[in-house]
């Protein structure tokens, strides 16, 4: 089998997996009722969807400088997205007055409400 064909099939498959992940993320964001659930679906979908889509583009692009830049974007997003989601979740937990009605909040040692 030709290496170009294998690279094309693998890259296209990863792009499709990324698109399916984004579609599932949209479904989760629209379906869930609470902000923290929506945020979790959005954060996980973004991290996995962007990672697989960019990996598919890297494979389709081949070994060049553009692929290196896309790999650095993946690494940056893998660090930035979870941190941003965590900060948004802490802000929501600190400011939502009705949150205790729907979930149990466990404070860390040394922290008080």
C-alpha positions as CSV (number, residue, x, y, z in Angstrom):
1,X,0.0,0.0,0.0
2,X,1.2,3.5,-0.7
3,X,2.4,5.6,2.3
4,X,0.6,8.7,1.0
5,X,-2.7,6.8,1.0
6,X,-2.1,5.4,4.5
7,X,-1.2,8.9,5.7
8,X,-4.3,10.4,4.1
9,X,-6.7,7.7,5.6
10,X,-5.2,8.1,9.1
11,X,-5.3,11.9,9.0
12,X,-8.9,11.9,7.7
13,X,-9.9,9.4,10.4
14,X,-8.4,11.6,13.1
15,X,-10.2,14.6,11.7
16,X,-13.5,12.8,11.7
17,X,-13.0,11.6,15.3
18,X,-12.3,15.3,16.2
19,X,-15.5,16.4,14.5
20,X,-17.5,13.7,16.2
21,X,-16.0,14.7,19.5
22,X,-17.1,18.3,18.8
23,X,-20.6,17.2,18.0
24,X,-20.9,15.2,21.2
25,X,-19.5,18.2,23.1
26,X,-22.3,20.4,21.7
27,X,-24.9,17.8,22.6
28,X,-23.5,17.7,26.2
29,X,-23.4,21.4,26.6
30,X,-27.0,21.8,25.4
31,X,-28.3,18.8,27.3
32,X,-26.9,19.3,30.8
33,X,-28.7,21.6,33.2
34,X,-26.1,22.8,35.5
35,X,-23.1,25.1,34.7
36,X,-20.5,22.8,36.1
37,X,-21.8,19.9,34.0
38,X,-21.8,22.0,30.9
39,X,-18.3,23.3,31.6
40,X,-17.0,19.8,32.1
41,X,-18.5,18.6,28.8
42,X,-17.1,21.7,27.0
43,X,-13.6,21.4,28.5
44,X,-13.2,17.6,27.9
45,X,-14.6,18.0,24.3
46,X,-12.3,20.8,23.5
47,X,-9.2,19.1,24.7
48,X,-9.9,15.8,23.0
49,X,-11.5,17.3,19.8
50,X,-8.8,19.9,19.2
51,X,-6.1,17.3,20.0
52,X,-7.3,14.7,17.5
53,X,-8.2,17.3,14.8
54,X,-4.8,18.9,15.0
55,X,-3.1,15.5,15.1
56,X,-5.0,14.6,11.9
57,X,-3.8,17.9,10.3
58,X,-0.3,17.1,11.4
59,X,-0.4,13.7,9.7
60,X,-1.9,15.2,6.5
61,X,0.6,18.0,6.5
62,X,3.6,15.7,6.8
63,X,6.9,16.4,8.6
64,X,7.5,20.1,8.2
65,X,7.7,23.3,10.3
66,X,3.9,23.8,10.2
67,X,3.5,20.4,11.8
68,X,5.8,21.4,14.6
69,X,3.8,24.6,15.2
70,X,0.5,22.6,15.3
71,X,2.1,20.2,17.8
72,X,3.1,23.1,20.0
73,X,-0.5,24.4,19.8
74,X,-1.8,21.0,21.0
75,X,0.7,21.0,23.9
76,X,-0.4,24.6,24.9
77,X,-4.1,23.7,24.7
78,X,-3.6,20.6,26.8
79,X,-2.1,22.8,29.5
80,X,-4.3,25.8,29.2
81,X,-7.8,24.3,28.8
82,X,-7.9,22.3,32.0
83,X,-6.4,25.2,34.0
84,X,-9.0,27.6,32.6
85,X,-11.8,25.1,33.3
86,X,-10.7,24.6,36.8
87,X,-10.6,28.4,37.4
88,X,-14.1,28.8,36.0
89,X,-15.4,25.9,38.2
90,X,-13.9,27.4,41.3
91,X,-15.5,30.8,40.4
92,X,-18.9,29.1,39.9
93,X,-18.6,27.2,43.2
94,X,-17.6,30.3,45.1
95,X,-20.4,32.5,43.6
96,X,-23.4,30.3,43.1
97,X,-25.7,30.5,46.1
98,X,-27.9,27.6,45.1
99,X,-25.1,25.2,44.4
100,X,-25.4,23.4,47.7
101,X,-29.0,22.4,46.9
102,X,-27.8,20.3,44.0
103,X,-24.4,18.9,45.0
104,X,-22.3,18.2,48.0
105,X,-19.3,20.6,48.4
106,X,-16.3,19.3,50.3
107,X,-13.9,22.0,51.5
108,X,-10.2,21.3,51.5
109,X,-8.3,21.3,54.8
110,X,-7.9,24.8,56.0
111,X,-10.6,26.3,53.8
112,X,-13.9,27.5,55.3
113,X,-17.1,28.5,53.6
